[in-house]
Amino acid sequence: MEEKLNIVLNKTVDNKRVFGAVVNIESADGRISYSNSVGDIEKNDQFAIASITKLFTTTIIHILRESGDISLEDTIDKYFEKSLLKGLHIYKGKDYSNTIRIRQLLSHNTGLPDYSTEKNGKVKSYFDEIYEKDVPITFEETVERTKKLKPHFINGSPGKAFYSDINFDILGKISEKVSDKTLDTLYKEYIIQPLKLEATYLCQPDSKFAPIYLGKEKLYRPITISTAGASGGIVSNTSDLIIFLKAFYGGELFPEKYLINDKYNKIQWFPLEYGMGMMRCKMSRLMSPLFPAPEILGHSGSTGSFAFYCPSKKLYIVGTINQINKNPFQAIYLLLNSLEQ
C-alpha cells in the first residue's frame, strides 16, 4: 500500500507545474495512516490552507448556533449598519441586501459576486492584484468591491449557488460581533486549543510558510493572507489538519446533526458542489473508467490545498500541491484509489 501511494505522490510532482506535494491520509479506525512529502515541501511544513479556513469558520458558526447566539435564519441587517449593506445585492433594480440570511452565506446561496476572481470592466479582480504584489484588504473594501459587481441571482433561489469569498468574510464579522471576540480568539478558544493544534494559526503579516506557486513563479503573500480572515487566512500543516478534519466530521466540535446536508448545489467550478459550509465532489468517474471517484466532503483551497473525508472508504485526506494553476482532485482520487481496504 505504502509503495503505491509513494508512486502516486512522486508522479504528482512533475517539476513543471507541481514542485512539491505533501499528504496525510488516515482511516476513521486508525488502521490506515500514511504521511509523506515530495519535492520542495517537508512533511511538517506549514502552508497557507486558503479556503479550507472556511471549515474552521463553519465550525464557529455551528458553535454559536448551538449556544443560541445566532440563528441560520437571521438576516444580516441584524448585525450591520444599513449604510454598509446598502447596494450590496442589487438584482434587476431591486435591493435584496437586507434579506440575506446566515444560511445563505454558509451555502453560497446569496448570489453575491466574488470580488476575489471577478472583474468589473477594466478594474482588476483582487486575485489579479495580489499576483502582482502583496497587498492587504479590509472588510469594508471587500464590501465595496462586491457592490461594484453584478449579483448572479436573487439570494435564496432554490438550487442555486455561486462561490464567493464575501459570504464567509461576512460570517467572520458576524461571529466577532455576537461573541465580542476576535476571529483569532474564536479559532483558538473553540478549535486550536481544544484539539491541541500546534502548527495552526491565523496568518500574520510576518508569518513564514511554504511558498505558493503560480505556474513556475513563487508567490509569498503573508500580508494578503493575513487579511483573508474567515474566508482563507489560516496557516497549518497536515498533522494538524488531519486532527481537525476528523474532529469536524466526528462530532467533537459541534453536534453531528449540523453536518446533515440534504442540498448540495453546483458552483462555478466543475465538479464541485456546495452545501452548508462544505464542498462536495461526487462523480461516478472523474478521470477515466479505470478510476471510480467516490463522494468526498470537505474543502479545497486556491493554493492547491485540500482537506476531505471520503464516507464510503471512511478515509480522511489532507495536504497541498502548493500550485494555484492546478487543482488537486486528480491527485486526491489517485491516492484514494491506491488504498486497498
N, C-alpha and C positions, 0 to 999 in steps of 0.2 A: 504493500500500500504506500509506504513512505517513498519508495523508489519511483512509483508512478506519479505521485504528487510533485516530487522534485523535478521530474522530466517536464511536467506541465509548467511549473514555475520558471524553470530555466528557459523554456521556449517563449514564455511571455515577455522576457527581457530580450529585445532584438537589437538594442543599441542604435535604433533608428528613430523609433517613436517612444519606446519604453526603455528607460535606462536603469530602473530599479523597481523592485516589487517586494512587498512583504505581506505575509498572510498568516492568519491564525485560525485554525479550524478545531472545533470541539463538538462532541456529541452531547446530547442532553444528559445521558447517563455517565458521562466521563470516560467511557471506554475508548473513544477515539480522541486523540489530542495530537495536533500537528502544528508546528510553528517553524517558519523558515523565511529567509530573505535572500534575494539575488540582486546583484548589481550594486549601485551606489547608495543603498539604504540597508541599515542593520536591523536585526530583529527587534531591538528595544528602542529604536529611534522614535522620537516624537515627530508627528506630521500634522499638518492642518487637515482636520477631518471635514472641513467645509460644511455641506448641508446635512451631514449626519448629526450636526448640532441640533437640527430640528427634532430629533428623537428625544434629546435632553429637554428641549423646550416643551415638547408634548408631555413629557413626564411631569414637569412643573404644573402645566395646565390641569392634568388629571389630579394631581395632589391638591391643588387649590379648589378644584371641582368637588373632590371628596370631602374637603373641610367645609364646604358651603360658601367659600369666599367668592366664587363665580358660578355662573350657570352657562351652559353651552348656548342657551337661548338669549343671553344678554346681547344687546346691541351696543356697538362701540361708542355711541354717543353718551353712554353711561359713564365712560371713563375719560373722554377727551372734550376739550372746548370745541364748540361748534365752528369757531373760526379756523381751527386746524383742519377739521374734516370737510368743510365746505368745498365742493368741487372735486373731491377725491374720486367719486364714482358718478360720472355723468354719462348716461347711456341714452342716446337718441333724444337729447334735450332735457331729460329728467334726472334730477339728482337723487341717487339712491344711497348716498354716503352714510346717512344716519340709520339705515336699516340693515347694515352689515352686522352679522352675528358672529359670535366666537366660534360656533360650529362651522360656519362657512370659512372662516380664516383657517381653521385647523385642517379642513379638507380641500383647500384651494378652490372653493366653490363661490368665491366672491366675484369672479370675473375681472378683478383688478389686473392691469397690465404689469409686466415685470421690468422695473427700471434697470435691473442688472443687465438684461440682454436685449431689450427692445430700444429702438431708436425713434426719434421724432424729427423727421426731415434731416437736416444737417447736424443736429445735435447728437453727439455720440452717446452710446449706451455707457453705463458705469463700467462694465467689463472692458470696453474699448479704452476707457481712460486708465484703468488700473493696469492694463497690459503695458502702457507707456511709462507709468511711474507709480510709485507707492503713495497713494493719496487716501486720506480719511473721508468719512461721510457721517453726517449726523442724522438722527432720526427725522428731524424736521426737513432735511434735504431729501431724504428718501420719499417723504410725503409729497414734497413739491415736485420732484421728478415724476412721480406717479401721476400727479394731476395733469402733467403736460402730455401724457399718453392716453390713448383711447382704450376704455374697458372692452372686454371681449363678449360679455353677456351680462344680463341682469343677475345680481347676486341671488343665490338660492335656486337658480334654474336647474330643474331635475336633470340628472345625467351629465352635467357639465362640470368641467374642472380646467383651470389654467394655472399652471405652477408659477408662483410669483413670490419673491423674497419678502415683499412688503407685508404679506399676510402674517409671517412669523415675526417680522420686525414689530408689528402692532401687538401680537401676542406677548412678546417680550416686555413691551411697555406696560401692557395691562397687568402682567404678573408683578411688575415692580410697584405699580400704583396700589393694587389691592393688598399686597403684603407689606408695603412700606420698607422693602428691602431691595438692594441692587440685584441685578441679574447674577452677578458674580457670587454674591452671598447665597442666593437661592440655589444655584448649582452646587455650591459647596455644602450647604446645610442639608439638602434633600437627596443629593446623589453622590457627590465625590466623597464626603466624609463617611456616610453610612456604608458605602461599598469599599471604602479604603482604597480609593484610586490614587495612585502615587504619581502618575505622569499626565494627569488631565487637569486642564485649567483654561480659563477664558483668556485668550491671547492678549498680550500687552505690546505696546509699540516697539519694545526692545527684545521681544521673545525670539528664541532660537529654535528652529525646527528644520526638517529636511526640505531642501529646495524643491519647488514645483516647476515642472517643465511645461512650456508652451512650444510644441514642436521640439526643436533641439535647444531652444533658449531656456536658461534657468531664470525663474522668477522668484524673487524673495520679497514678500509683501506683508511684513508684520504690522505696519501701520494700517493698511487696508483691512486686514483680517481682525485687528484689534477693535475695529468699529463695526464689524459684521454682526456682533452680538448674537441675538436669539436665532438668527437665520443661518449663521455659519461661522461663528467666532471661536470655536473650541479647538485646542491643540491636545493631542493624546497619542497613545501608541496602541499596538494591537493587544498587548496584555491587559490593559485597562478596558479597551473597547469590548473584548470578549466577556469580561466580567459584567460590564454594563448591559450588553445585549441580552445575556442570559437572565439578568435581573429584570430587565424591561419586559421580556416575554414570560418570565417565571412568576410574576405577581409579587415580587419583592418590594417594588417601589410604589405601586398603586394597585387597586383591585383589578384582577384579571378581566372582570366583566367589561371594563373600559376598552379592552382590546378587540371586542366583537365588532367587526367591520362588515356589515352586510352590503355596503355600497362602495364599490371602487369605480372611479371614473377615469377614462383615458386622459392623460395630459399631453402636452405638445411633443414629448419625446418618446417615440415608439421604442420598446414595447411597454413602457411604464404606465401604471395607473396609480391613482392616489385615493386613499381612504381617510380615516380620522387620524391624522398625524403621522402617517407612514405610507411608504411606497409598496406597490406590489408588482412583481413581474411574473406573469403567468401565460405561458405558451406551450402548445404541445411539442413544437420543435422551434428552436431558436437559430441554430446554425445549420444543421443538416439532419436527415432522418436517423443518422447514427448517434445523435446526441439528444435524447429527450430532455426537455427543460422543465423541471418541476417548479411549482409555485415557490417563490421566495418573498419574504416580507421584511421590511426594514427601511434602509435608506442608502442612497449613494450621494457622492459629492462631486462638485465640478473639478476638483483636483485629482480625480481618479480614485477617490476613497470609497469604501463600501463597508456596510455592516448589515448582514441579512441572516434571517432564520428560515430554514427550509423545513416546514412542518412534516412533509412526507418522509424525509430522511432523518428528522429530529437532529439536524445539524445547524451549528452556528458558524458563520464565516465572516471574518473581518480582515481589512487590510487596505492597501493602496497600491496603485501603479504610478502615482505621482505625475500624471500626464493629463493636461486639460483637453488635448485634442483626440483623446481615445477613451471610450467608455470601458469599464472593467467587466462587463457582463459575460463576454466570451470566456475570459479567464475564470470567472466565478463558476460558470457551468462546467467547464472542463475539469476544474478541481473537484467539484461535487461529484461529477460522474466518474472520477478516478477512484472514488472511495467504494469499497465493497463491504456491504454490511450483511 
